[in-house]
Amino acid sequence: MVGIVGYGAYLPKYRIKAEVIAQQWGADPAAITRGLQLFEKTVPGQDEDTITISVAAARSALKRARINPKDIGAVYIGSESHPYAVKPSGTILIDALGIGPHVHVASYEFACKAGSEAMYVAYSHVKSGEMKYALGIGADTSQGAPGDALEYSASAGGAAFIMGSERVVAEILFTHSYTSDTPDFWRREGESYPRHGGRFTGDPAYFKHIMGAAQALLEKSKMKPEDFAYAVFHMPNGKFPQEVGKRLGFTKQQLEVGWVVPWMGNTYSGSSPTGLAGILDVAKPNDLIFMVSFGSGAGSDGFVYRVTDEITNVQDRAPKLREMLDTNKIHLNYGEYAKFRRKIKLND
């Protein structure tokens, strides 16, 4: 049995409401909320970045795993907002958490599926017997240009998963990936904000790849949507994951727990992993969980998890996602938000 032995998530306490952004640009707040199904999003504090988010999420994962950090053989952080263009994010994390120095570290990128990519590789190392434990993280402080549609959704947060074969809380039964060259969203080196292909990001990109991975995963596992207690898909907005779930045959009840985007926004590499963490917070033994990520460029990673009896021993050992989502929130006005996100840039 190989799978998740410890998990954790982290969301910043700062928020900005979608209606505040809409009012700033003269848009109709009701139309934005109704169209994107987004109410507010997380905003990183002025001293928060992908690394601090990863450290906080991984600290919770260690509390639940109850292992010696020195036993972790690999640390992979997936993000499209690594603080350094040339310097891995993971080296700071291993010093902060007492992991290493005998550890393999790498930064991963694949737009919004870099987190599931890190999880997949961490799982594969343990499954192959190469190491006892491996840590995969998806975290971002995602970017959206002022006035762009992405500004309503691009948020901050992440989740961390320690993979192992002892005291597994969620066994990974099946995986599948689906990838093609579909450039629906990109950001070149040196550019502050990504660009996107508008409606091209829908059926040719998001839906095609999630459907491709999900259908292959169902066929491989010989399972049907009704076999699962929960399902979570990448959440670029509130509408897309609901729509792809409906197309595949999942119900709103199966999606509800992991569908956190209306109050969190799109955490990019942390999106579906964070939804998964929220599901694990409430899951019961023998529940089956279906998860498919999506990253522009484009690709999807799919996982089938089976929750074990061990889950009840770890759920209360660290902060839960809903607690972070619903409590101790500090709402910003647009000026404060622009300051926090360094949106005002001065030319020399």
Helices and strands as residue ranges (DSSP letters): E 3-10, E 14-17, H 18-24, H 29-36, E 40-43, H 50-65, G 69-71, E 72-78, H 90-97, E 104-108, G 111-113, H 114-127, E 133-141, G 149-152, E 156-164, E 170-182, E 185-186, E 195-196, G 198-201, I 202-207, H 208-221, G 225-227, E 230-233, H 239-248, H 252-256, H 261-264, G 268-270, H 271-280, E 288-292, E 297-307, G 309-313, G 315-317, H 321-326, E 330-331, H 334-340
